[in-house]
Amino acid sequence: MPSPQLAPLVAPGRLREFFAPRSIAVVGASDTSGWARFVAAGSKAAGFGGPLIPVHPVHSTVWGQPAVPSLRDLAEPVDLAFIMAPADAVEGVLDDAAVAGVRNVIVLASGYREVGDQGRAQEDRLIARAAGHGITLLGPNCLGFVNAHARAAPFALTVPPSLPAGPVGIALQSGALGGVVLAFAHAHAIGVSTLATMGNEAMIATTDVLEYLVEDEATRVICLFLEQISDPVRFAAAAERAGRAGKPVVVLKVGASQAGRQAALAHTGAVAGDDAVVGAVLRQLNVIRVTSLEELLCTGALLGYGRRPAGRRMGVVTTSGGACDLIADRATAEAIEIPPFAPETEAAITPHVPPFAAVRNPIDVTGYFLANRRTAALTAVDHVLDAVVADPGIDFVLFTGLTLPDARPDDEALAGMLAERARWLGERIASAPVPVIPVGHTCVNLSRYGRELLDANGIHVLPGIDLGMTALGHALRWLENRADPDAEARGVHRDAGRAGGTGDAGNAGLVRRAGPGVGAADPGEPWSEAAARDLLASSGVPVVPGELVNSADDAVAAARRLGLPVVLKVCSAQIAHKSDIGGVAVGPGTEEEIRAAYARVCAAGEAVPGARIEGVLVSPMRTGGVELIAGVTADPTFGPVLAVGLGGVWVEVLRDTSLRMLPVDPREVKRMLAELRGSPLLTGGRGGRPVDLDALAEVICLVGDTAVRLDGSLRALEVNPLWADGNRIEALDVLVVTSGRPGRVGSG
Amino acid sequence: MPSPQLAPLVAPGRLREFFAPRSIAVVGASDTSGWARFVAAGSKAAGFGGPLIPVHPVHSTVWGQPAVPSLRDLAEPVDLAFIMAPADAVEGVLDDAAVAGVRNVIVLASGYREVGDQGRAQEDRLIARAAGHGITLLGPNCLGFVNAHARAAPFALTVPPSLPAGPVGIALQSGALGGVVLAFAHAHAIGVSTLATMGNEAMIATTDVLEYLVEDEATRVICLFLEQISDPVRFAAAAERAGRAGKPVVVLKVGASQAGRQAALAHTGAVAGDDAVVGAVLRQLNVIRVTSLEELLCTGALLGYGRRPAGRRMGVVTTSGGACDLIADRATAEAIEIPPFAPETEAAITPHVPPFAAVRNPIDVTGYFLANRRTAALTAVDHVLDAVVADPGIDFVLFTGLTLPDARPDDEALAGMLAERARWLGERIASAPVPVIPVGHTCVNLSRYGRELLDANGIHVLPGIDLGMTALGHALRWLENRADPDAEARGVHRDAGRAGGTGDAGNAGLVRRAGPGVGAADPGEPWSEAAARDLLASSGVPVVPGELVNSADDAVAAARRLGLPVVLKVCSAQIAHKSDIGGVAVGPGTEEEIRAAYARVCAAGEAVPGARIEGVLVSPMRTGGVELIAGVTADPTFGPVLAVGLGGVWVEVLRDTSLRMLPVDPREVKRMLAELRGSPLLTGGRGGRPVDLDALAEVICLVGDTAVRLDGSLRALEVNPLWADGNRIEALDVLVVTSGRPGRVGSG
């Protein structure tokens, strides 16, 4: 959360001004500065219309134009100063900016927080100075931004020629990738609204840019390259606002690997969270997660351009059987349907394909139209598209028929036909009853000719079948999750009392950070099982009946009351893993067996050095049914995280668990259960009795709530096994570890 | 297998001639034929030096040059005729070709086998005619080929300008994708040796081209787009020859989805095999399988250009922390190591990076070198590369530092420095102790300037981090499997007696097709369990002891001999699934229980209409240990296929099985077991006793051998469960289904 002092400097309204400067000064510009040359060239490529003023203490002319020695010497304030001065000089430049009335700066210099404590102190001073002057600052250690709509490019890397403006907003926690991203976007005619490189995020954070992009009218989709999510509460709130605004957020989050984490560490000075938790959180927020830059931009392009499909039924129009095969395989992988065409569609297609072509979905019109020289603007594939968009049984059409030559043909007649064809296609796509998604065969650049022809007719072509189908899968899942009527009721809107909220106030409860001073250094203390059972029971979690006894006689009496056979467990706060030391006896069913078991588990407990034995817990043995695990751990970034899984091999060998930030509601828990590979076992898949999923989800929610109520003291809370048989759900064993003293917590 | 008549026409030596014509006639060429125009333009783009003669019955000039009315009118024979005449006219053209002494033809026309029985008959006539004339024929229903080294391009789609010659041989079972593949190859400077579109493969089959490419000196790697593998025996033999020649085979096999299968069906008229079996067979043959055209060509490029790494230890040299993160994440996914640099490497790097840069692997040299105008050819990243290639602890270097401008800079000094840098890099890469793999950041085209500069210096850059890392993973697996000392001993070299072979003769046993007339229509007949047990036992498979009894008294007596408790199973050839009908009793341990169980399973069996009860099988009950499944089914394409898995949820819910074509040897079976997700259970992962994997693999091999000996009559042979406890391995239940009468088969 930005401090109250910083908040107004990074608010969306202020960033709207920041990202649309009409005049720019480049401090430290010289003819020998590579970075400054990029800014000058980029401004030209972006079509920047305002003054771009070099500022240099020594050089009186730069880029052949007059330079001023300091910002103080500007005739009038500029909207933005790009400060390329070395780190030691930056604070002085901020003073100059303040005097000159410059409200916005970019700081390029490195050597701050990313190099350690001294740099961190210098960065803190920098931000205090800027904030004191009321200056908004991007960086340090960043490469600036481009805003294609505002035609501004204070950006210290290459900007492609005639920077294309478009619907894709981008924020990158790696500055150097800014140039890479723009190059790919240019190659595939993916228009950018604002692209910002974030640097150290000392003042403007990625989440601030996310919030700005949510409000930015030119932006329809938001693509982020993230090394860290440093303020998950605000990130989650902003992601939700994006969803409500109909703007998908697409994230390429690196640091999944240990090796990746090491690289991310040194690069940004922040600790990356555990990747599985990141994945769960992003799914929970309906944020699309991708794994490559190409996928990031292609998904952004699909969701930024054109209309969005209403369902998964795809019509496919191609000029190649091979393309049909590739698309069909990828469709299966993405669970996209390719239903048969209606008879009237087939009838409308038939006249346009040769007699040997199979008329069906996916349709290959064949290359037969190449047999003769072209005499009409439209070809077979266009006529077939015209028929297919009208099919009543499809939600959208994938179209690979739009291959253009690399350059405008010398043959004027042919060039004219191509222009006419593009015009017709643009109009047909716009007027079609369902969205049409044109896609190239592979990821090759559009030519300048192709780009201009398509752009003039409002057509956007995705970069290849493979990336296009991957993006389609993402888009359809995003749309479905968004359309989900339960979405509003999800955990992200819940307060601890599960009353449900609708505004941002509810989000404050989304992520509870582990309390101050909490870290790996403090592993916490386990509670005795009796205390842990009481805690769960007080939250309403059904716990298997049990009596704590201190003699074999009492054990026998308790067993008779509880029902035979029973389970005996030695009970001690100092013994977290009772089975491992022989402290559990399963199944004694006679008095003799119970007495022997009592003696055995007591002896096992007493053999543990330092263990204070509270007694032996006697419970009825449960058989049949399904055993699950429901556990909560405190993630250093995201706070309490709930893990749910089936017991046995599912967790031990397959690591088959589903994760969520807490709190969750029962609907979300049912989604978690459905995600498990072992979920068929819950629904009676192996011949067992189906588990009452509503009852199970309710209990798991209560487990989560119990953990949330422990707040910052929570280290771990685990019910294992959580036993489910039909509608009988019971916690059979409970482990609670907290940083404070074991005991009751308020049930507030 | 080509018939003896066809074999000489498609042998590698003959295809070498076929694919390198020095003179070409285009039959059916006219100024209005789109296809013919492509051939003319493509020949120009490829630099074809020989005569290209239009043949047309009516037009006397085509493309402004004289045409002849028929091949018979040629002054001298051409090496190849590209026949674009309609299907009905093609046979006449073949007669003309024969008279004219033309030995090689391409047939473009569609309307043959792919349209049904009539077309199939016409195709058969076509091939008989060609063979009768001694003519080699590619197609019909194909678009020709290009041979960049021979500068020949009888190819009816666009050929990119100055077709790049290179190491990648390509065969495509989709003609239309030929143009797409060449466009992508051109965009990324991936040079092609021969690219052939296969069409209906009426004479030249994909495997023939594969064999030609294995022998073709210009080809270092072979990329295939497959809709079907129609002759798996020959394909496997050719793939193996490729491996022995050090030429990786990379396959994009479509039809994985049911929908995909439908598309492949209609397109090629062939039934695609089950995709999981295809995957297993390709793995068995060390054929690389990819899922997109981009991945196909990028993997081909990596293996076709440059040197091959000796191991998985990767040095990474970049100019961006973001690139480091992306590479590290992908490296983890591909199990590629990024070890720390040696101290001497770090010392050599340090002077070339700014003080705030972290010196480690992966190394980001930062964009600091952009601060000042360039005054030297080499930049920081080049100096760092120079140091890293000498590191003693790495096997290869991934290098993202080679970003070139889109066009030659106007600044002559800069252009000169870039040229000098490229020269230095080319030399350093060639002389480096380990392979250097240059990779771009994303999949964008190389510019013409970049392509020429790199080509002149022998540098090849892979199209992006994502594709590059995927290709690296493929390449390393291929190299490791190839280097595997056991590879020569694998199933592909085994004859049925497992004596081991080294030549192609052994391959004849690789795939046994199901016998003639075998199909889904004949589900086969199950054997009685007693007969099935005898069959397995006669092959040496340890089968749990058992006695077939016909009275309760005998059951009790047998149980006492075998050891209590026991399992009783009703035995009838008509009852394949005994448990389902209550025909199995597990665990009776007293005389009373055995008598009751006997009565129960007999009654259950007698209640099955038409079941002839042979008796009740009494076996000792096995507890503990691990239960597996080993089953063989007859795949319509690949013959007997062995499936191995763990029992219970592993197969029922997770479908966790490993597949292989038969025969296999014990080493291969151990690989199968290691592939299982549940494999930790075999090695004592859940606290159980480790299974003797050698003993288990030996038994599973014997199960496979038993199935192979059933030859064409096999429908299914399944041991389920196959029980393993330490070194005790036993078949507890056996099912055999054959098309013929149950009974003993010869033991080979």
Interface residues (C-beta under 8 A of the other chain):
Chain A: D31 T32 S33 G34 W35 R37 F38 S110 G111 E114 V115 G119 L143 A156 L157 T158 L172 Q173 S174 G175 A176 L177 V180 A183 F184 A187 F225 E227 V254 G255 A256 S257 Q258 A259 G260 Q262 A263 A264 A266 H267 T268 T291 S292 L293 E294 E295 T319 S320 G321 G322 A323 C324 D325 L326 A328 D329 R330 A331 T332 A333 I338 P354 P355 F356 A358 R360 P362 D364 T366 G367 Y368 F369 L370 A371 N372 R373 R374 P405 H441 T442 C443 V444 N445 P463 G464 I465 D466 G648 V649 W650 E652 V653 L654 R677 G678 P680 L681 G685 R686
Chain B: D31 T32 S33 G34 W35 R37 F38 S110 G111 E114 V115 G119 L143 A156 L157 T158 L172 Q173 S174 G175 A176 L177 V180 V181 A183 F184 A187 F225 E227 V254 G255 A256 S257 Q258 A259 G260 Q262 A263 A264 A266 H267 T268 T291 S292 L293 E294 E295 T319 S320 G321 G322 A323 C324 D325 L326 A328 D329 R330 A331 T332 A333 I338 P354 P355 F356 A358 R360 P362 D364 T366 G367 Y368 F369 L370 A371 N372 R373 R374 P405 H441 T442 C443 V444 N445 P463 G464 I465 D466 G648 V649 W650 E652 V653 L654 R677 G678 P680 L681 G685 R686
